[in-house]
Structure formats: structure tokens, C-alpha cells
């Protein structure tokens, strides 16, 4: 069985640390991750400037977040909620749903939560 070696596929090209104050670059992702762990830098960056320590956190940040109100069509499409707590507030103030019953309405589709 062949052993996996983390080699830069583009010789001479290095992977830069995305932290804006850090000017270091590394020939492999493994070295970048080790650097990030030692320094606390976050190697995954969004175009908005926010950085993350894990790829899944960046993916969750970049995923569209749309939570619609199950009781009305006022908050659908472009007007959908981006946070579950905003839906909860809408349900209690606009629809007068009792706080003890919120869980039955606040089950967004899988992959739509932040």
C-alpha cells in the first residue's frame, strides 16, 4: 500500500496564511494547519473577511440561510429569516404562539440553519 505524502502540486507556489497580519507561506497544507494551530490563526477565510478554524464552519457561513415562517407567507423568499431566534420572536409576537409550543414550529429544513 502506497503511503500518502502531502506534497504541493505546484512546485515553487506556497499557500499563504489568510490571517491579514501574517505574511508567512507554506509549501503544504499540513504545515499551514500546524502554523494555524500554534498561532491561533484561522486558515479558512470568506471573501467577506471573516475567518474560521475549520472548513465546515466556513461552508456553513457561506451556505444560504433561509428559514421561512410556517404560519404565514410574509417571510418567504428574500424576506425569509436568516436566524432561528428571529423566527421564534416573530412567532411569539406576530402569531402569539406560546413559548412552550415554539419547538413544533421551529424545525427548519436540514442544512438551512446557521
QUIGISUL-V344867 format. One record per residue. N is the residue number from 1. OMEGA is omega as a letter, one per 30 degrees, with the letter a starting at -180 (none if undefined). BURIAL is I if it has 9 or more other C-alpha atoms within 8 Angstrom, else O. D_LAST is the distance of its C-alpha to the last C-alpha in Angstrom with 2 decimals. Layout:
# QUIGISUL-V344867
((N | OMEGA | BURIAL | D_LAST) (N | OMEGA | BURIAL | D_LAST))
This chain:
# QUIGISUL-V344867
((1 | a | O | 40.70) (2 | a | O | 39.63) (3 | l | O | 37.59) (4 | l | O | 34.46) (5 | l | O | 34.91) (6 | a | O | 32.14) (7 | l | O | 34.15) (8 | a | I | 33.16) (9 | l | O | 33.97) (10 | a | O | 35.10) (11 | a | O | 37.88) (12 | l | O | 38.09) (13 | a | O | 34.47) (14 | l | I | 32.22) (15 | a | I | 28.49) (16 | l | I | 27.80) (17 | a | I | 25.60) (18 | l | I | 22.82) (19 | a | I | 23.23) (20 | l | O | 25.07) (21 | a | O | 27.87) (22 | a | O | 28.59) (23 | a | O | 31.13) (24 | l | O | 31.35) (25 | a | I | 31.09) (26 | a | I | 31.38) (27 | a | I | 33.05) (28 | l | I | 30.54) (29 | a | I | 26.84) (30 | l | O | 27.99) (31 | l | I | 29.72) (32 | l | I | 26.76) (33 | l | I | 24.56) (34 | l | O | 27.47) (35 | a | I | 27.78) (36 | a | I | 24.11) (37 | a | O | 24.47) (38 | a | O | 27.73) (39 | a | O | 26.79) (40 | l | O | 23.16) (41 | a | I | 22.30) (42 | a | I | 19.03) (43 | a | I | 20.05) (44 | a | I | 16.98) (45 | l | I | 16.72) (46 | l | I | 15.05) (47 | l | O | 17.57) (48 | l | O | 16.19) (49 | l | O | 17.52) (50 | a | O | 14.58) (51 | a | I | 15.39) (52 | l | I | 13.98) (53 | a | I | 16.13) (54 | a | I | 14.74) (55 | a | O | 14.37) (56 | l | O | 11.49) (57 | l | I | 9.40) (58 | l | I | 10.74) (59 | l | O | 10.11) (60 | l | O | 6.33) (61 | a | O | 6.84) (62 | a | O | 9.45) (63 | l | O | 8.27) (64 | a | O | 8.84) (65 | l | I | 6.53) (66 | l | I | 9.28) (67 | a | I | 9.92) (68 | l | I | 13.70) (69 | a | I | 16.09) (70 | a | O | 18.16) (71 | l | O | 21.20) (72 | l | O | 21.75) (73 | l | O | 21.41) (74 | a | O | 21.00) (75 | a | I | 17.24) (76 | l | I | 17.06) (77 | a | O | 16.73) (78 | a | O | 16.53) (79 | a | O | 16.37) (80 | l | I | 13.33) (81 | l | I | 10.83) (82 | l | I | 7.64) (83 | a | I | 6.81) (84 | l | I | 8.19) (85 | l | O | 10.76) (86 | l | I | 12.12) (87 | l | I | 12.85) (88 | l | I | 14.51) (89 | l | O | 16.54) (90 | a | I | 17.58) (91 | a | I | 18.74) (92 | a | I | 20.75) (93 | a | O | 22.32) (94 | a | O | 22.89) (95 | l | O | 23.44) (96 | l | O | 24.75) (97 | l | I | 22.96) (98 | a | O | 23.97) (99 | l | O | 21.36) (100 | a | O | 22.69) (101 | a | O | 21.80) (102 | a | I | 18.18) (103 | a | O | 16.87) (104 | l | O | 18.76) (105 | a | O | 17.00) (106 | l | I | 13.38) (107 | a | O | 12.80) (108 | l | O | 10.53) (109 | a | O | 11.58) (110 | l | O | 10.60) (111 | a | O | 8.27) (112 | a | I | 6.74) (113 | a | I | 3.75) (114 | none | O | 0.00))
